[in-house]
């Protein structure tokens, strides 16, 4: 998950961070609190991850 650390775009780093946190068993509510985004945003990130990966 190099994007979490090395991505040039802050938005990509945040999405990658969300995936890492999810893998560590954080809930969507916890992830949204940590990243200061809505629960819906985290859900959209996960849907996009499942469909297309990070990009």
C-alpha positions as CSV (number, residue, x, y, z in Angstrom):
1,X,0.0,0.0,0.0
2,X,2.7,2.5,-1.1
3,X,0.0,5.0,-2.1
4,X,-0.7,5.7,1.6
5,X,2.9,7.0,2.1
6,X,4.1,8.0,-1.3
7,X,1.2,9.4,-3.3
8,X,1.7,12.9,-4.5
9,X,-2.0,13.7,-4.3
10,X,-3.3,14.3,-0.8
11,X,-6.7,12.9,-1.7
12,X,-5.2,9.6,-2.9
13,X,-3.2,9.4,0.4
14,X,-6.4,9.8,2.4
15,X,-8.3,7.2,0.4
16,X,-5.3,4.8,0.8
17,X,-5.2,5.6,4.5
18,X,-8.9,4.7,4.8
19,X,-8.2,1.3,3.1
20,X,-5.3,0.6,5.5
21,X,-7.5,1.5,8.5
22,X,-10.3,-0.7,7.2
23,X,-7.9,-3.6,6.9
24,X,-6.9,-3.0,10.5
25,X,-10.6,-3.5,11.4
26,X,-11.5,0.1,12.1
27,X,-15.2,0.8,11.5
28,X,-16.5,3.3,8.9
29,X,-17.5,5.6,11.7
30,X,-14.0,5.5,13.2
31,X,-12.4,6.0,9.8
32,X,-14.6,9.0,9.0
33,X,-13.7,10.5,12.4
34,X,-10.0,10.0,11.9
35,X,-9.9,11.4,8.4
36,X,-12.5,14.2,9.2
37,X,-14.8,13.2,6.4
38,X,-18.4,12.0,6.3
39,X,-19.4,8.3,6.7
40,X,-20.8,8.6,3.2
41,X,-17.5,9.7,1.8
42,X,-15.7,6.7,3.3
43,X,-18.4,4.4,1.8
44,X,-17.9,5.9,-1.6
45,X,-14.1,5.4,-1.3
46,X,-14.7,1.7,-0.5
47,X,-17.1,1.3,-3.4
48,X,-14.6,2.8,-5.7
49,X,-11.8,0.7,-4.3
50,X,-13.8,-2.5,-4.9
51,X,-14.6,-1.4,-8.4
52,X,-11.3,0.1,-9.6
53,X,-8.6,0.2,-7.0
54,X,-7.2,3.5,-5.7
55,X,-7.0,5.4,-8.9
